[in-house]
Amino acid sequence: MSDQPLRRLIATLATFFVFLFPVRADQHREDLFDFFVLSLSWSPTYCLSEEGQNNRQQCGLTKRHGFVVHGLWPQYERGYPEFCTSPHPGRVPDSLGRRFFDIMPSMGLIGHQWRKHGTCSGLSQEQYLETTRRAFEALNLPENLLGQGSHGDEIGATEIEDLFVAANPGLLHEGIAVACDGQRVKEVRICLTSDLRFRECHQVDTAGCKASSLTLPPIR
């Protein structure tokens, strides 16, 4: 067989292979993900933990945090990437991190979230933190839930979801999950598209806490 017919055969086979098994050029990039999870921590629960009691930046005597951002997590439909290779530094400088203390109130939290999750976002440190702020500030926190937190009332996981869904048009029960620490409310996790719109997320939703009676420790 001459070179020209052989080249045509190889080209035909290559086209057929791509048709059957399409591959995106960036398929194996570590920063490729399907959606974000915005995780909101109920700070009073964290501050009751051993780790929290030693965190003066978030849990000092003068701190009165309710919901704060735990992190913005790149997510696959099943599972998630973490600690990805990144061209950006691992350490977040204080001069950058402290700009976000109103939503993520400690450098330890900011640094860990950047290294574990931010490095998988394809963003720089500043872009990742600014995206985290946009996601948080676009969300309406239920005022009546925060009011209950001031008294340490009990509340069900589904009731918490109901309050968030009612306060945020477009948010569905299939796109939010409550996480528990024993009988305490630990976190609320909300699924967002890469451009920060609400979306469903079956795996995150089904893994949530379903307890009918949870304590919301009071904001001090």
C-alpha positions in Angstrom: 0.0 0.0 0.0 1.4 3.5 -0.9 1.8 6.2 1.7 -1.2 8.3 0.5 -3.9 5.6 0.8 -2.4 4.6 4.2 -2.7 8.2 5.4 -6.3 8.4 4.2 -7.1 5.1 6.1 -5.5 6.4 9.3 -7.4 9.7 9.0 -10.7 7.8 8.4 -10.1 5.6 11.4 -9.2 8.6 13.6 -12.4 10.4 12.6 -14.4 7.3 13.4 -12.8 6.9 16.8 -13.4 10.5 17.8 -17.1 10.1 16.7 -17.5 7.1 18.9 -15.4 8.4 21.9 -15.4 12.2 22.0 -12.7 13.6 24.2 -12.6 17.2 25.3 -9.2 18.8 25.1 -9.3 19.7 28.8 -10.8 16.5 30.0 -8.0 15.6 32.3 -7.4 19.0 33.8 -7.7 19.0 37.6 -9.7 22.2 37.5 -12.5 20.7 35.4 -15.6 20.3 37.6 -19.3 20.2 37.2 -20.6 22.6 39.8 -19.9 24.4 43.1 -21.1 23.7 46.6 -21.3 26.8 48.8 -20.9 25.5 52.3 -22.2 27.8 55.1 -21.0 26.9 58.6 -23.1 27.8 61.6 -20.3 29.4 63.6 -21.7 28.8 67.1 -21.6 25.0 66.5 -18.0 25.2 65.3 -17.0 27.4 68.2 -18.3 24.7 70.7 -15.8 22.2 69.2 -12.3 21.7 70.5 -10.9 23.2 67.3 -13.2 26.2 67.5 -12.4 26.9 71.1 -8.8 27.4 70.1 -9.7 29.7 67.1 -9.6 33.2 68.5 -10.1 34.8 65.1 -13.5 33.2 64.6 -14.5 32.3 68.1 -13.0 35.0 70.4 -15.1 36.5 73.2 -16.1 39.5 71.1 -17.1 37.5 68.0 -20.8 37.1 67.2 -20.9 35.2 63.9 -24.0 33.3 62.7 -23.6 31.7 59.2 -20.1 32.1 57.7 -18.6 30.6 54.6 -16.9 27.3 55.2 -15.9 27.1 51.6 -16.8 27.1 47.9 -16.1 23.6 46.7 -15.7 22.5 43.1 -17.7 19.3 42.7 -18.2 16.4 40.3 -21.6 14.9 39.8 -20.2 12.1 42.0 -17.3 13.0 44.2 -15.0 16.0 44.1 -11.4 17.0 43.3 -9.1 18.2 46.1 -5.6 19.5 46.7 -5.1 20.1 43.0 -1.8 21.1 41.3 -1.9 24.9 40.8 0.4 27.5 39.4 -0.6 29.7 42.3 1.0 29.8 45.8 -0.3 27.5 48.5 -0.1 30.2 51.2 -2.7 33.0 51.1 -1.1 36.3 52.3 -2.7 38.1 55.2 -3.1 41.2 53.1 -5.5 39.3 50.8 -7.2 36.9 53.3 -8.2 39.6 55.8 -10.2 41.3 53.1 -12.6 38.4 53.4 -12.9 38.1 57.2 -16.5 39.4 57.1 -17.5 36.1 55.5 -14.6 33.7 56.3 -13.3 34.9 59.7 -9.9 33.3 60.1 -6.7 32.9 58.0 -6.6 29.2 58.9 -10.0 28.6 57.3 -9.2 30.7 54.2 -5.8 29.1 53.7 -7.1 25.5 54.1 -10.1 26.1 51.8 -7.8 27.6 49.1 -5.4 24.7 49.3 -8.0 21.9 49.4 -10.7 23.4 47.1 -9.6 26.6 45.5 -6.7 25.1 43.8 -9.2 22.9 41.9 -11.2 25.9 40.7 -8.9 27.0 37.9 -8.9 30.5 39.5 -6.2 32.6 41.2 -6.4 33.1 45.0 -8.0 36.5 44.6 -10.5 35.3 41.9 -11.5 32.3 44.0 -12.1 34.4 47.1 -14.0 37.1 45.1 -16.1 34.3 43.5 -16.8 33.0 47.0 -17.9 36.4 48.1 -20.3 36.8 45.1 -21.8 33.4 45.9 -22.4 34.3 49.5 -23.7 37.8 48.9 -26.2 36.6 46.3 -27.8 34.3 48.9 -30.6 35.5 51.2 -30.1 34.2 54.7 -33.5 33.6 56.3 -34.0 36.2 59.0 -36.3 34.1 61.1 -33.7 31.3 61.2 -31.1 33.7 62.5 -33.6 34.9 65.1 -34.1 31.4 66.3 -30.3 31.0 66.6 -30.3 33.8 69.1 -32.4 31.7 71.4 -30.9 28.2 70.9 -34.2 26.8 69.7 -34.7 23.3 68.1 -35.5 23.0 64.4 -35.7 20.2 61.9 -33.4 19.8 58.9 -36.3 20.0 56.5 -37.5 23.1 58.1 -34.1 24.8 57.6 -34.3 23.8 53.9 -37.8 25.2 53.7 -36.6 28.6 55.1 -33.7 28.8 52.7 -35.9 27.8 49.7 -38.6 30.3 50.6 -36.0 33.1 50.9 -34.2 32.3 47.6 -36.3 32.1 44.4 -35.0 29.4 42.2 -33.5 27.3 45.0 -35.0 23.8 45.2 -35.0 21.2 47.9 -32.9 19.0 45.6 -30.2 21.6 45.6 -29.6 22.1 49.3 -28.5 19.9 52.2 -28.1 20.4 55.9 -25.1 18.8 57.7 -25.3 17.9 61.4 -22.8 17.5 64.2 -24.6 15.1 66.5 -27.8 16.9 67.3 -26.5 20.3 66.3 -26.8 22.2 63.0 -23.3 22.2 61.5 -23.6 23.5 58.0 -26.0 24.3 55.1 -24.7 23.3 51.7 -26.1 24.9 48.5 -25.3 23.7 45.0 -24.5 26.3 42.3 -23.5 26.3 38.7 -20.1 27.6 37.7 -21.8 31.0 37.1 -23.4 30.8 40.5 -27.0 29.9 39.7 -29.0 27.5 41.8 -29.0 23.9 40.5 -29.9 20.4 41.7 -27.3 18.0 43.1 -28.6 14.6 43.9 -25.5 13.2 45.7 -25.1 16.2 47.9 -28.8 16.4 48.7 -29.2 12.7 49.6 -26.1 12.8 51.9 -27.7 15.6 54.0 -28.9 15.2 57.6 -32.6 14.3 57.9 -33.0 14.8 61.7 -36.4 16.1 62.7 -35.0 17.9 65.8 -31.7 19.7 65.8 -30.3 22.4 68.1 -29.2 25.7 66.6 -26.7 26.9 69.3 -27.2 30.6 70.0 -25.1 33.4 68.6 -23.4 34.8 71.7 
